[in-house]
Amino acid sequence: MTKSDLIDAVARKASLTQDKASVLVNAIFDSVVDALKKGERTELRNFGNFTIRKYPAYTGRNPKTGASVKVGAKRMPFFKVGLELKKKVDGK
């Protein structure tokens, strides 16, 4: 499912126009991104949690030349699936 498919589904299920559904879906995604930028955790009950994982700096290797390369510390988004979603996908 793509973002436009999700917008279509929201428009149908909520009896909204495509424009209003698009604003709604984009507002939800933007809110999750904004919370993650602040380092906050976003919990969607029965769906899952979005969190930030911090990775320290390390020395890597350029696979082409074999030279050492310093890789800086980074923060990566992480999603942990909720129990209800797990059960629904598994068919239980």
C-alpha positions, -999 to 999 in steps of 0.1 A, spaced: 0 0 0 13 34 -10 6 67 7 -19 76 -20 -36 42 -15 -38 50 22 -53 85 14 -79 68 -9 -88 43 18 -92 70 45 -113 91 21 -137 61 15 -140 50 51 -144 84 66 -165 98 37 -140 126 31 -128 143 -1 -94 133 -14 -80 167 -3 -93 164 33 -81 129 36 -47 139 22 -44 167 48 -54 142 76 -29 116 66 -1 141 61 -9 157 95 -6 123 112 28 115 95 41 150 102 31 147 139 50 114 142 81 128 125 80 160 147 78 139 179 107 117 167 128 148 159 123 159 195 133 125 208 98 116 219 82 82 217 50 79 197 26 51 207 -3 41 186 -23 16 208 -28 -18 192 -6 -8 163 29 -1 175 55 23 188 78 47 170 111 54 189 145 68 182 176 45 186 210 62 191 240 46 175 275 56 184 303 67 160 325 40 147 353 34 122 341 16 91 357 6 58 352 17 23 345 -16 5 360 -3 -28 393 10 -15 396 -7 19 404 27 35 392 34 70 363 58 72 349 75 103 311 72 106 295 97 128 270 90 156 234 89 144 198 87 155 176 63 136 138 58 138 127 24 150 92 8 149 81 -19 173 49 -37 163 21 -39 188 6 -72 201 -28 -66 185 -14 -59 151 9 -90 154 -21 -112 161 -43 -97 133 -15 -102 107 -9 -137 119 -46 -145 116 -52 -153 153 
